[in-house]
């Protein structure tokens, strides 16, 4: 993991060099703020790591990594507005620290800045990166809309939920890795394999997020525990509970998820039903399943066993995280 920390530290240095506050300050200060308040830097690290593992020029991967990270944080700014979330990474969200209009406009600017990050690449690489980025950005928006739609639907299936999180979360993880492969100029088959690896890791990562939102520690997690329950989000935990619970618990869950009350009592009631029906353990098994699917793909890659082990260790570490 020392190698991963090096990628992360070097990326943060690059981010600090490139993202500065300029006029108008009320547009750029929120951008600087959201990019400076922490985060796992998962996506840019994956871009750098993949490029390096495929023997690409690591220096050339920093702009793509920056574009991915700025875009990811843009989605967080707008998601927090839509979710009325007060906390992000243990700090005030942008729209709470400033206001909603500032959050919208600064987020829009971040999207444009993310695209600008790809301008320095040679035409062939630029076209491949931009085509992938635009496809991914639109899929993320589709995933967000599905997430919103699910809040008022009573017919959401686990299959539909997994499709939603694939679009909303895992395609960006997969794209981050494929961008590293594109910059390293690997063949198309290798690029698709590393994309599929990232897709499965991304699903496992989001399921872990769902798990931590209910069963994590708020001080470590950096977000309000029970936020998904408060917002009546039909996560894997809720959908699996509706699948395995007895009728009495199902009816209680339905009633609680129709409530607009955002309080500790509601969160506690839902959490107790989850605990009673072993939803924590079931979710952990699902996380392990997608992680193992990702690891199976590694066998098909042409990189050395040593390099495969780096990816495997990184994937395993994500599943043990508390933030």
Backbone bond lengths (Angstrom), bond angles and torsions (degrees), N, CA, C in turn:
res aa  C-N    CA-C-N  psi(-1)  N-CA   C-N-CA  omega(-1)  CA-C   N-CA-C  phi
1 X - - - 1.465 - - 1.529 112.37 -
2 X 1.329 115.91 -10.76 1.467 119.85 177.64 1.526 110.55 -61.53
3 X 1.335 115.23 -36.91 1.460 121.12 179.60 1.539 110.01 -64.11
4 X 1.321 115.96 -42.22 1.468 121.16 179.43 1.519 110.47 -62.48
5 X 1.320 116.72 -42.78 1.465 120.42 179.02 1.525 111.24 -62.68
6 X 1.325 116.00 -34.93 1.468 119.65 177.64 1.522 110.52 -65.45
7 X 1.342 116.84 -44.81 1.470 120.57 175.98 1.527 109.80 -56.23
8 X 1.312 115.20 -46.26 1.465 120.93 -176.31 1.525 111.14 -64.17
9 X 1.319 116.72 -48.07 1.470 121.06 -179.32 1.521 111.57 -61.72
10 X 1.331 116.12 -43.32 1.463 120.08 179.82 1.524 111.38 -66.84
11 X 1.331 115.61 -37.42 1.463 118.72 178.07 1.527 110.86 -65.65
12 X 1.326 117.34 -43.39 1.465 120.92 -179.79 1.530 110.42 -61.22
13 X 1.315 116.74 -39.02 1.466 120.30 176.74 1.527 110.40 -61.53
14 X 1.317 115.94 -42.01 1.471 120.78 179.62 1.531 110.22 -66.31
15 X 1.324 116.12 -42.83 1.469 120.93 178.23 1.530 110.64 -59.97
16 X 1.326 116.40 -45.69 1.465 120.70 -179.47 1.530 112.32 -62.69
17 X 1.321 114.86 -31.62 1.466 119.88 179.21 1.536 110.87 -73.05
18 X 1.323 116.15 -37.38 1.460 121.08 -172.35 1.530 114.27 -90.51
19 X 1.318 117.13 -32.68 1.474 120.54 -175.22 1.523 109.05 -102.63
20 X 1.323 115.64 105.25 1.463 121.10 -178.63 1.532 109.19 -128.57
21 X 1.318 115.36 158.94 1.466 120.77 178.14 1.522 109.15 -81.80
22 X 1.318 115.69 128.62 1.467 121.18 174.93 1.524 108.36 -137.92
23 X 1.309 116.81 -179.65 1.462 120.13 -178.61 1.536 111.19 -82.46
24 X 1.326 116.51 143.36 1.464 128.54 -2.59 1.530 111.13 -75.83
25 X 1.320 115.33 128.33 1.468 121.87 -173.80 1.520 112.58 -57.73
26 X 1.339 117.23 -34.87 1.467 119.89 -178.00 1.524 113.12 -69.75
27 X 1.326 117.11 -13.44 1.460 121.18 173.09 1.519 110.64 -89.30
28 X 1.344 116.32 -42.46 1.461 120.37 -171.17 1.531 114.55 -92.33
29 X 1.325 118.47 -23.64 1.471 120.00 177.80 1.532 112.11 -62.40
30 X 1.349 119.26 -43.49 1.470 118.63 177.38 1.530 112.88 -63.19
31 X 1.327 116.52 -34.18 1.470 120.04 177.59 1.531 110.07 -64.93
32 X 1.311 115.46 -47.52 1.460 120.90 178.17 1.526 110.49 -60.98
33 X 1.329 115.83 -40.81 1.470 121.97 -178.41 1.529 111.30 -61.17
34 X 1.337 117.11 -52.90 1.472 119.58 -175.69 1.523 111.23 -65.52
35 X 1.328 116.78 -31.30 1.456 120.07 -179.50 1.529 112.83 -80.64
36 X 1.328 116.77 -11.97 1.466 120.57 -177.08 1.531 113.36 -105.51
37 X 1.345 118.21 -8.40 1.474 118.07 -172.97 1.528 113.10 -90.77
38 X 1.310 115.16 25.48 1.463 118.12 173.08 1.510 112.18 105.92
39 X 1.320 115.33 -144.71 1.455 120.15 -174.14 1.511 110.11 103.89
40 X 1.306 115.21 156.96 1.463 120.73 -175.37 1.531 112.63 -79.00
41 X 1.349 116.80 -17.53 1.471 122.53 -176.63 1.524 110.47 56.33
42 X 1.321 116.13 32.09 1.464 122.03 -177.00 1.521 111.92 -57.87
43 X 1.324 116.80 -49.86 1.463 120.75 -172.15 1.534 112.59 -67.73
44 X 1.325 119.46 -49.16 1.465 117.89 177.57 1.521 113.15 -63.80
45 X 1.317 117.26 -35.66 1.466 120.06 176.85 1.526 109.99 -61.08
46 X 1.337 116.66 -40.35 1.465 120.25 179.80 1.527 111.71 -66.58
47 X 1.326 116.89 -36.48 1.471 119.93 176.53 1.531 110.16 -62.64
48 X 1.327 116.11 -48.30 1.464 120.81 179.94 1.527 111.36 -64.54
49 X 1.318 116.24 -45.16 1.457 121.00 -178.12 1.526 111.28 -61.73
50 X 1.326 116.30 -45.22 1.468 119.55 -177.99 1.518 111.11 -64.58
51 X 1.328 116.82 -45.21 1.462 120.44 177.55 1.522 110.54 -57.50
52 X 1.306 116.93 -44.52 1.461 122.29 -178.47 1.528 111.51 -66.09
53 X 1.337 116.76 -43.65 1.464 120.75 -178.46 1.526 112.37 -65.80
54 X 1.339 115.98 -26.94 1.461 120.35 176.74 1.534 112.01 -94.51
55 X 1.344 115.29 15.97 1.471 121.96 175.56 1.523 113.63 63.48
56 X 1.328 116.31 31.70 1.453 120.21 175.69 1.516 111.36 -83.17
57 X 1.334 115.77 174.42 1.462 121.69 176.90 1.526 107.71 -80.25
58 X 1.328 116.15 106.03 1.467 121.01 -173.03 1.525 111.93 -59.93
59 X 1.315 117.38 -36.64 1.471 120.06 -178.73 1.525 111.79 -60.02
60 X 1.325 115.95 -31.29 1.460 119.80 -178.89 1.527 112.59 -74.06
61 X 1.319 116.93 -14.56 1.473 120.42 -176.15 1.525 113.00 -86.35
62 X 1.325 118.33 -12.83 1.471 120.05 -173.38 1.530 113.53 -65.67
63 X 1.320 117.75 -38.37 1.461 119.19 -179.38 1.531 111.23 -65.62
64 X 1.321 116.81 -41.85 1.472 120.15 177.84 1.526 110.12 -65.04
65 X 1.326 116.11 -41.29 1.465 120.38 178.31 1.526 110.50 -61.06
66 X 1.325 116.42 -40.29 1.464 121.20 178.87 1.526 110.60 -66.24
67 X 1.326 116.60 -42.28 1.457 120.25 178.50 1.519 111.93 -60.21
68 X 1.322 116.12 -43.06 1.467 121.35 178.77 1.527 110.88 -63.32
69 X 1.341 117.07 -43.07 1.466 120.70 -177.74 1.519 111.47 -69.09
70 X 1.322 117.99 -40.62 1.467 120.70 178.59 1.524 110.00 -65.12
71 X 1.338 116.38 -42.95 1.466 119.21 178.27 1.523 110.87 -62.13
72 X 1.323 117.30 -45.27 1.469 120.97 179.35 1.523 110.98 -56.97
73 X 1.325 116.53 -44.64 1.462 119.53 -179.07 1.532 112.11 -71.09
74 X 1.324 117.15 -30.48 1.466 120.35 171.86 1.527 110.08 -58.14
75 X 1.334 117.28 -45.32 1.467 119.84 -179.99 1.530 111.13 -63.73
76 X 1.334 117.03 -33.98 1.465 120.10 179.24 1.529 111.28 -67.47
77 X 1.334 116.70 -41.44 1.463 120.93 179.15 1.528 110.16 -59.04
78 X 1.333 116.01 -47.27 1.463 119.71 -178.70 1.529 112.05 -73.91
79 X 1.327 117.82 -36.56 1.473 120.57 176.27 1.521 111.04 -60.54
80 X 1.330 116.42 -41.93 1.464 120.51 -179.07 1.526 111.38 -63.58
81 X 1.333 116.11 -35.24 1.471 119.71 176.17 1.529 109.28 -65.67
82 X 1.332 117.00 -47.36 1.464 121.34 -178.83 1.525 112.08 -63.44
83 X 1.329 115.97 -34.71 1.470 120.67 -178.14 1.528 113.16 -90.74
84 X 1.328 116.72 -2.54 1.474 121.42 -174.36 1.524 111.51 53.39
85 X 1.322 115.86 38.45 1.471 120.89 -176.42 1.527 110.70 -78.55
86 X 1.334 117.52 131.17 1.461 120.28 -178.93 1.525 114.28 -87.70
87 X 1.351 116.69 -22.24 1.463 120.82 -172.29 1.520 110.43 -128.34
88 X 1.327 115.65 137.86 1.465 122.23 173.32 1.520 106.88 -139.91
89 X 1.334 116.66 120.64 1.466 121.87 -178.93 1.523 112.02 56.26
90 X 1.328 115.30 36.83 1.449 121.04 177.26 1.513 114.97 77.41
91 X 1.327 117.50 3.54 1.471 122.27 -179.56 1.528 109.60 -121.53
92 X 1.334 115.73 166.67 1.457 119.86 175.04 1.525 110.37 -60.11
93 X 1.333 115.91 139.70 1.453 119.53 174.33 1.534 109.24 -70.18
94 X 1.326 116.22 161.60 1.470 120.88 -174.78 1.527 111.47 -58.79
95 X 1.331 117.19 -44.76 1.466 119.03 -176.42 1.528 112.48 -70.71
96 X 1.335 117.68 -20.97 1.474 120.54 175.19 1.522 110.28 -82.02
97 X 1.314 116.91 -39.31 1.473 120.95 -178.40 1.528 110.61 -71.95
98 X 1.331 116.72 -37.24 1.468 121.07 176.50 1.527 107.27 -108.89
99 X 1.313 118.09 -102.75 1.465 122.48 174.42 1.520 108.05 -161.24
100 X 1.330 116.32 172.98 1.463 120.84 -174.88 1.528 111.63 -62.37
101 X 1.325 117.46 -43.70 1.464 119.97 -178.69 1.524 111.76 -60.98
102 X 1.319 115.96 -40.39 1.464 120.37 177.84 1.524 110.26 -64.55
103 X 1.330 116.30 -41.51 1.463 120.60 178.34 1.517 112.14 -60.55
104 X 1.325 116.03 -42.30 1.468 120.33 179.77 1.531 110.40 -64.74
105 X 1.320 116.13 -49.74 1.465 120.18 -175.10 1.530 112.24 -68.49
106 X 1.322 116.97 -43.76 1.467 119.68 178.30 1.526 110.56 -64.09
107 X 1.332 116.22 -37.28 1.461 120.06 175.88 1.517 111.46 -62.06
108 X 1.321 116.34 -44.20 1.472 120.23 177.48 1.527 111.19 -58.46
109 X 1.328 115.27 -43.04 1.470 119.79 179.40 1.531 110.76 -63.15
110 X 1.325 117.09 -37.15 1.462 120.99 178.99 1.523 111.17 -62.40
111 X 1.316 116.53 -39.48 1.462 120.29 178.63 1.533 110.38 -60.34
112 X 1.331 116.30 -43.17 1.466 120.87 -179.60 1.532 110.52 -67.82
113 X 1.322 116.81 -42.99 1.469 121.16 178.75 1.527 110.46 -61.85
114 X 1.335 116.41 -37.10 1.470 120.14 178.19 1.525 110.56 -59.80
115 X 1.325 116.87 -44.00 1.473 120.10 177.59 1.529 111.18 -63.32
116 X 1.331 117.29 -37.64 1.462 120.36 -179.34 1.532 112.56 -62.39
117 X 1.317 116.54 -24.48 1.467 120.29 -178.13 1.530 112.91 -63.66
118 X 1.326 116.72 -19.56 1.466 119.76 -176.77 1.533 112.61 -93.97
119 X 1.325 117.97 -0.12 1.462 121.18 -171.45 1.521 114.74 -69.00
120 X 1.325 117.96 -20.81 1.465 120.34 -175.36 1.529 114.14 -88.33
121 X 1.338 117.31 -2.26 1.461 119.18 -178.26 1.528 111.19 -81.17
122 X 1.336 115.19 151.50 1.464 121.36 176.96 1.529 109.50 -62.29
123 X 1.346 117.87 151.20 1.465 122.24 -170.82 1.528 116.15 -48.26
124 X 1.341 118.05 -46.02 1.470 119.67 -176.65 1.526 110.91 -66.46
125 X 1.333 116.33 -46.58 1.468 120.68 178.54 1.525 110.34 -66.81
126 X 1.332 116.46 -41.57 1.469 121.96 178.83 1.520 110.74 -56.05
127 X 1.331 116.58 -46.82 1.468 120.34 -178.10 1.529 111.12 -62.50
128 X 1.328 116.42 -43.43 1.475 120.23 179.76 1.522 111.27 -64.75
129 X 1.325 116.48 -44.08 1.462 120.65 -179.52 1.526 111.41 -64.66
130 X 1.334 116.07 -45.49 1.456 119.79 -176.53 1.524 111.89 -68.55
131 X 1.328 116.21 -37.32 1.467 120.04 177.57 1.526 110.29 -62.37
132 X 1.325 116.35 -44.00 1.463 121.12 178.40 1.525 110.81 -66.88
133 X 1.328 116.87 -42.26 1.458 121.04 -177.82 1.529 111.49 -64.27
134 X 1.333 117.07 -44.94 1.461 120.94 -179.20 1.526 111.20 -64.70
135 X 1.333 116.40 -42.93 1.475 121.00 176.76 1.525 110.45 -59.25
136 X 1.323 115.50 -45.30 1.465 121.07 -177.69 1.522 111.15 -66.96
137 X 1.326 117.12 -43.94 1.463 121.18 -179.05 1.522 110.84 -60.09
138 X 1.328 116.92 -41.19 1.457 120.09 179.47 1.531 110.98 -68.45
139 X 1.324 116.72 -38.82 1.471 120.41 177.53 1.526 110.99 -63.21
140 X 1.335 117.40 -38.33 1.460 120.76 177.48 1.531 110.35 -61.64
141 X 1.332 116.25 -41.80 1.471 120.11 177.03 1.527 110.79 -64.03
142 X 1.330 117.15 -40.27 1.461 120.95 177.73 1.529 110.36 -62.82
143 X 1.322 115.93 -41.39 1.459 120.32 178.11 1.515 112.20 -63.46
144 X 1.328 116.49 -40.26 1.465 120.70 178.28 1.521 110.95 -64.33
145 X 1.338 117.09 -40.77 1.460 119.85 178.57 1.529 111.38 -65.25
146 X 1.326 116.56 -41.52 1.464 119.74 176.10 1.518 110.88 -60.35
147 X 1.332 116.47 -40.85 1.469 121.63 178.56 1.526 110.20 -59.22
148 X 1.321 116.39 -43.86 1.467 120.80 178.10 1.527 110.52 -65.65
149 X 1.337 116.74 -44.21 1.466 120.91 -179.41 1.526 111.50 -59.96
150 X 1.328 115.59 -38.77 1.466 120.24 -176.29 1.532 112.62 -62.70
151 X 1.327 117.38 -25.65 1.458 120.95 -177.79 1.527 112.07 -62.62
152 X 1.323 117.52 -28.27 1.474 120.77 -177.42 1.530 112.24 -110.95
153 X 1.327 117.25 6.25 1.464 120.74 179.10 1.521 110.70 -102.85
154 X 1.322 116.34 143.03 1.459 121.72 178.07 1.526 112.47 -105.42
155 X 1.342 116.34 4.03 1.464 119.62 -175.55 1.528 112.46 -114.70
156 X 1.330 116.83 22.47 1.469 120.59 -178.62 1.525 109.45 -71.15
157 X 1.317 116.34 129.12 1.459 121.64 177.16 1.527 109.80 -101.11
158 X 1.310 116.23 164.15 1.464 120.39 176.12 1.524 109.84 -62.48
159 X 1.339 117.37 -38.48 1.464 121.19 177.81 1.532 111.08 -60.31
160 X 1.342 116.47 -43.75 1.469 120.50 178.78 1.524 110.75 -65.88
161 X 1.327 116.47 -38.02 1.462 120.52 178.90 1.529 110.84 -64.31
162 X 1.318 116.19 -43.57 1.465 119.85 179.44 1.527 111.18 -63.62
163 X 1.347 116.75 -35.01 1.462 119.98 175.47 1.523 110.65 -65.07
164 X 1.339 115.86 -40.56 1.463 120.42 179.69 1.521 111.53 -62.87
165 X 1.328 117.98 -46.86 1.467 119.10 -178.21 1.530 111.60 -72.13
166 X 1.334 116.12 -24.73 1.464 118.93 173.60 1.516 109.67 -61.12
167 X 1.333 116.29 -46.66 1.460 120.61 178.62 1.527 112.24 -70.90
168 X 1.306 116.37 -45.96 1.470 119.69 -171.78 1.527 112.73 -71.94
169 X 1.316 116.90 -33.13 1.471 120.38 -172.85 1.522 114.30 -123.51
170 X 1.339 116.53 -53.82 1.469 117.55 -165.98 1.522 113.77 -75.71
171 X 1.347 118.98 -26.67 1.473 118.32 178.62 1.522 111.30 -63.12
172 X 1.337 117.73 -30.87 1.464 119.85 180.00 1.532 110.88 -73.13
173 X 1.328 116.28 -36.28 1.466 120.66 174.77 1.527 109.41 -64.00
174 X 1.339 116.29 -45.50 1.460 121.32 179.81 1.529 111.20 -63.25
175 X 1.337 116.38 -43.44 1.468 120.58 179.67 1.520 111.37 -64.20
176 X 1.333 116.89 -38.15 1.461 120.65 178.63 1.528 110.60 -58.24
177 X 1.335 115.37 -41.51 1.464 119.10 -179.63 1.525 111.10 -72.40
178 X 1.330 116.61 -42.23 1.468 119.08 -178.97 1.528 111.15 -65.23
179 X 1.337 116.95 -33.25 1.468 119.24 176.70 1.529 110.95 -61.14
180 X 1.316 116.30 -40.56 1.462 119.42 176.45 1.520 111.24 -60.75
181 X 1.344 115.71 -38.86 1.460 120.66 179.07 1.531 111.22 -69.14
182 X 1.339 116.81 -39.16 1.473 121.08 178.80 1.526 110.09 -62.70
183 X 1.328 116.51 -44.19 1.468 120.64 -179.67 1.534 110.67 -64.86
184 X 1.347 115.80 -32.88 1.474 120.44 176.52 1.528 111.90 -79.29
185 X 1.325 116.59 -3.79 1.466 123.62 176.81 1.526 112.82 58.43
186 X 1.348 115.37 45.58 1.467 119.56 174.72 1.526 109.02 -79.65
187 X 1.340 116.68 167.77 1.463 118.59 -179.95 1.532 110.33 -74.61
188 X 1.317 115.12 166.12 1.463 121.27 -172.65 1.529 112.59 -61.77
189 X 1.323 116.95 -36.90 1.471 120.50 -178.46 1.524 110.76 -63.90
190 X 1.335 116.08 -45.90 1.469 120.14 178.18 1.535 110.42 -61.86
191 X 1.334 115.40 -40.16 1.460 120.02 179.41 1.517 112.05 -61.14
192 X 1.339 116.76 -41.11 1.465 120.62 179.50 1.527 111.39 -69.84
193 X 1.312 116.49 -36.69 1.471 119.82 178.69 1.524 110.91 -64.13
194 X 1.326 116.53 -44.81 1.468 118.83 -178.94 1.532 109.91 -69.29
195 X 1.344 116.68 -30.51 1.466 120.75 174.50 1.537 110.17 -63.16
196 X 1.336 116.24 -45.86 1.469 120.34 -179.79 1.522 111.48 -65.98
197 X 1.322 116.50 -35.73 1.465 120.00 174.31 1.530 109.18 -59.14
198 X 1.334 116.06 -49.17 1.460 120.43 -179.78 1.513 112.84 -63.29
199 X 1.334 117.10 -34.93 1.459 121.35 -179.99 1.525 111.02 -62.34
200 X 1.323 116.56 -45.47 1.472 120.44 179.97 1.520 112.26 -70.80
201 X 1.329 116.34 -39.17 1.465 119.81 175.81 1.529 109.68 -62.80
202 X 1.338 115.66 -38.58 1.463 120.57 -179.92 1.519 112.89 -64.48
203 X 1.331 116.71 -39.45 1.474 120.04 177.04 1.527 109.48 -65.39
204 X 1.328 116.18 -46.07 1.476 119.85 177.86 1.525 110.83 -59.58
205 X 1.331 115.90 -39.24 1.461 121.64 179.97 1.531 110.95 -62.47
206 X 1.348 117.19 -43.67 1.460 120.05 -179.59 1.527 111.44 -69.91
207 X 1.317 116.96 -38.21 1.465 119.53 176.25 1.528 110.57 -62.15
208 X 1.332 116.00 -36.41 1.463 120.30 175.40 1.522 110.51 -64.57
209 X 1.340 116.46 -38.63 1.458 120.89 176.04 1.526 110.96 -61.52
210 X 1.340 116.32 -43.34 1.466 121.14 177.43 1.529 110.19 -59.06
211 X 1.316 114.41 -44.77 1.473 120.28 -179.92 1.529 110.93 -61.55
212 X 1.338 115.99 -47.88 1.463 120.41 -177.24 1.529 112.08 -67.24
213 X 1.331 117.12 -30.01 1.458 120.48 179.46 1.525 111.30 -61.11
214 X 1.323 116.96 -29.98 1.470 120.96 178.29 1.523 112.42 -100.97
215 X 1.320 116.99 -41.44 1.459 120.69 -171.49 1.533 114.30 -110.20
216 X 1.324 116.65 6.18 1.465 119.60 179.56 1.516 112.93 -85.40
217 X 1.323 114.93 178.73 1.461 122.46 176.52 1.523 108.31 -101.50
218 X 1.339 117.19 122.19 1.467 120.26 -173.25 1.523 112.38 -58.52
219 X 1.326 117.03 -38.42 1.468 120.53 -178.24 1.529 111.05 -63.86
220 X 1.337 116.11 -34.68 1.466 120.42 179.59 1.518 111.70 -86.96
221 X 1.337 116.61 -38.67 1.453 122.03 -174.14 1.522 112.22 -69.18
222 X 1.325 117.21 -31.74 1.463 120.76 176.52 1.514 114.26 83.49
223 X 1.320 116.64 3.72 1.460 121.60 176.78 1.520 108.50 -135.82
224 X 1.319 115.18 162.11 1.458 120.55 179.62 1.531 109.91 -63.65
225 X 1.338 117.61 123.47 1.457 121.17 177.38 1.526 108.84 -70.36
226 X 1.338 115.14 136.19 1.462 119.70 -178.67 1.511 113.39 85.94
227 X 1.326 116.84 10.09 1.466 120.55 -179.45 1.519 111.98 -60.71
228 X 1.337 116.93 -40.46 1.468 120.32 179.08 1.523 111.22 -64.39
229 X 1.314 116.28 -38.14 1.469 120.60 178.80 1.525 109.80 -67.68
230 X 1.329 116.84 -44.85 1.463 121.40 178.75 1.521 111.72 -57.36
231 X 1.344 115.42 -38.54 1.465 120.74 -177.64 1.527 112.80 -88.21
232 X 1.349 116.52 6.00 1.475 121.93 -179.64 1.529 112.48 58.19
233 X 1.333 116.06 33.88 1.462 119.82 179.42 1.527 110.24 -76.75
234 X 1.306 115.00 128.69 1.466 120.94 -178.50 1.527 108.97 -86.20
235 X 1.312 114.53 78.22 1.459 121.32 -179.97 1.526 110.18 -78.69
236 X 1.324 115.24 178.22 1.464 119.95 176.93 1.523 110.52 -56.31
237 X 1.329 116.95 -38.82 1.459 120.51 -177.83 1.527 111.06 -61.02
238 X 1.332 116.56 -47.02 1.467 121.11 179.63 1.529 110.82 -64.68
239 X 1.327 116.55 -47.36 1.463 120.19 -175.94 1.523 111.71 -65.32
240 X 1.322 116.65 -38.52 1.465 119.84 177.70 1.533 109.99 -68.42
241 X 1.327 117.11 -37.74 1.466 120.47 176.95 1.531 110.50 -61.36
242 X 1.339 116.25 -42.71 1.461 120.24 178.79 1.526 111.84 -65.72
243 X 1.306 115.72 -21.41 1.471 120.89 179.29 1.517 111.80 -83.13
244 X 1.336 117.93 -35.27 1.473 120.44 -171.40 1.529 114.22 -109.41
245 X 1.345 117.87 -14.41 1.468 120.26 -176.11 1.532 112.01 -70.40
246 X 1.317 114.74 157.30 1.464 119.48 168.61 1.522 108.64 -74.57
247 X 1.339 116.78 163.26 1.457 122.02 -171.88 1.529 113.07 -55.89
248 X 1.325 117.31 -38.94 1.466 120.74 -177.84 1.519 111.26 -61.15
249 X 1.324 116.64 -44.18 1.466 120.78 179.47 1.530 111.43 -70.09
250 X 1.334 116.30 -35.25 1.472 119.91 177.49 1.523 110.53 -61.41
251 X 1.312 116.09 -46.55 1.468 120.33 -179.46 1.524 111.05 -63.64
252 X 1.319 115.78 -38.52 1.462 119.62 179.16 1.526 110.88 -65.80
253 X 1.340 115.85 -41.81 1.466 120.07 177.76 1.525 110.94 -62.61
254 X 1.341 116.29 -44.40 1.471 119.67 179.07 1.524 110.87 -58.30
255 X 1.319 116.02 -43.85 1.462 120.60 -179.71 1.529 110.94 -64.28
256 X 1.322 116.18 -45.74 1.465 120.36 -179.29 1.529 111.43 -63.21
257 X 1.333 116.62 -37.23 1.468 120.43 -177.71 1.531 112.99 -81.15
258 X 1.332 116.81 -3.66 1.468 120.04 171.41 1.526 110.75 -94.38
259 X 1.321 114.64 -10.61 1.466 120.14 -178.58 1.523 110.67 -79.06
260 X 1.312 115.64 141.38 1.468 120.41 175.83 1.526 111.02 -95.52
261 X 1.316 115.83 2.14 1.467 120.22 179.53 1.520 109.79 -66.71
262 X 1.318 115.53 126.74 1.453 121.35 179.65 1.525 107.11 -108.64
263 X 1.338 114.70 80.92 1.466 116.73 -173.79 1.520 112.05 -141.02
264 X 1.325 113.68 167.06 1.459 120.60 -175.81 1.524 111.68 -65.95
265 X 1.338 116.89 -32.21 1.468 120.57 -179.19 1.530 110.50 -62.40
266 X 1.313 116.36 -46.93 1.466 121.05 179.91 1.527 110.44 -61.04
267 X 1.323 117.05 -46.18 1.467 121.24 -179.95 1.531 110.17 -60.25
268 X 1.317 116.30 -43.41 1.462 120.93 -179.41 1.525 111.77 -64.77
269 X 1.335 116.76 -42.74 1.466 121.32 -179.52 1.525 110.87 -61.10
270 X 1.320 116.14 -47.46 1.469 120.34 -179.86 1.533 110.34 -64.88
271 X 1.325 116.79 -43.70 1.462 120.95 -179.25 1.523 111.20 -60.29
272 X 1.308 116.74 -39.93 1.467 120.55 179.24 1.527 111.66 -64.45
273 X 1.327 117.14 -38.59 1.471 120.47 176.26 1.526 109.84 -64.40
274 X 1.326 116.43 -42.12 1.466 120.51 177.22 1.530 110.77 -59.46
275 X 1.317 116.15 -46.57 1.467 120.46 -179.19 1.527 111.32 -62.81
276 X 1.317 115.35 -43.55 1.471 121.38 -178.84 1.526 111.60 -58.88
277 X 1.324 116.57 -33.52 1.466 121.49 -175.31 1.532 113.47 -104.21
278 X 1.326 116.26 18.11 1.471 122.77 174.12 1.531 113.37 58.86
279 X 1.321 116.44 32.55 1.461 120.37 -178.20 1.528 111.10 -66.98
280 X 1.317 117.06 -31.99 1.462 120.73 177.07 1.525 110.79 -59.07
281 X 1.329 116.35 -49.34 1.461 121.08 -178.11 1.534 111.59 -67.07
282 X 1.337 116.28 -39.49 1.473 120.89 179.44 1.520 110.41 -63.60
283 X 1.329 116.10 -40.51 1.469 120.48 -179.65 1.520 111.00 -66.27
284 X 1.319 117.05 -41.15 1.467 121.27 178.35 1.535 110.44 -60.57
285 X 1.327 117.47 -40.09 1.462 121.34 177.86 1.531 111.16 -64.22
286 X 1.336 116.63 -38.02 1.467 120.73 178.60 1.531 110.72 -67.07
287 X 1.322 116.18 -39.36 1.469 121.34 176.34 1.532 110.03 -60.74
288 X 1.315 115.97 -44.84 1.472 120.81 179.54 1.524 110.98 -64.26
289 X 1.332 117.05 -36.10 1.462 121.42 -179.35 1.528 111.25 -61.91
290 X 1.333 116.92 -47.26 1.466 120.14 -179.57 1.525 111.79 -71.29
291 X 1.315 116.25 -33.13 1.466 119.74 175.87 1.529 110.21 -63.25
292 X 1.329 116.35 -42.40 1.464 120.73 179.25 1.528 111.93 -67.00
293 X 1.352 116.83 -35.24 1.475 120.07 175.53 1.527 110.15 -60.54
294 X 1.318 115.15 -40.92 1.471 119.52 178.08 1.524 110.25 -63.60
295 X 1.321 116.78 -43.75 1.466 120.48 -177.72 1.535 111.84 -64.90
296 X 1.338 117.42 -32.17 1.466 120.84 178.38 1.533 110.90 -64.16
297 X 1.331 116.39 -32.87 1.467 120.99 -179.99 1.525 110.81 -66.92
298 X 1.327 116.76 -30.51 1.467 120.67 -178.91 1.525 112.04 -57.88
299 X 1.332 116.39 -31.95 1.467 120.22 -178.61 1.521 112.35 -61.27
300 X 1.342 116.51 -24.57 1.465 121.23 -176.27 1.532 112.87 -88.65
301 X 1.327 116.68 -12.27 1.468 119.85 -178.81 1.527 111.24 -75.63
302 X 1.320 115.98 151.15 1.468 120.30 -176.44 1.527 113.04 -87.59
303 X 1.339 117.67 -2.17 1.462 119.91 -179.75 1.532 110.43 -72.99
304 X 1.319 116.21 165.21 1.468 121.27 -176.12 1.531 111.18 -67.70
305 X 1.331 115.00 160.84 1.467 120.82 177.37 1.524 111.15 -60.35
306 X 1.324 115.23 -34.78 1.468 119.64 179.08 1.533 110.64 -62.40
307 X 1.323 115.96 -41.70 1.464 120.32 179.97 1.530 111.24 -72.35
308 X 1.323 116.44 -35.61 1.469 120.16 174.97 1.520 110.43 -61.49
309 X 1.329 115.51 -37.77 1.466 120.61 -179.90 1.531 110.95 -64.06
310 X 1.333 116.60 -34.80 1.468 120.30 177.92 1.520 110.00 -62.70
311 X 1.337 116.90 -45.50 1.463 121.26 178.37 1.533 111.14 -65.39
312 X 1.303 116.15 -39.75 1.465 120.08 -179.53 1.523 111.09 -66.44
313 X 1.310 117.04 -43.71 1.462 120.88 178.90 1.529 111.26 -64.07
314 X 1.330 115.23 -37.75 1.463 119.25 178.34 1.519 110.49 -66.08
315 X 1.330 117.00 -44.41 1.465 120.77 177.51 1.517 111.84 -61.07
316 X 1.313 116.61 -41.36 1.473 120.58 178.99 1.522 111.33 -64.05
317 X 1.330 116.13 -38.65 1.470 119.74 -178.93 1.530 111.33 -66.11
318 X 1.330 117.53 -33.44 1.464 120.81 179.06 1.522 111.21 -63.67
319 X 1.325 116.04 -34.32 1.454 120.46 -176.61 1.531 112.22 -79.32
320 X 1.321 116.46 -11.48 1.462 120.27 178.61 1.522 112.39 -102.66
321 X 1.333 115.87 4.32 1.460 119.77 -174.84 1.522 112.08 -71.18
322 X 1.332 115.34 158.72 1.468 122.02 176.00 1.515 111.43 -117.66
323 X 1.359 116.01 3.67 1.469 120.35 179.88 1.536 109.13 -128.62
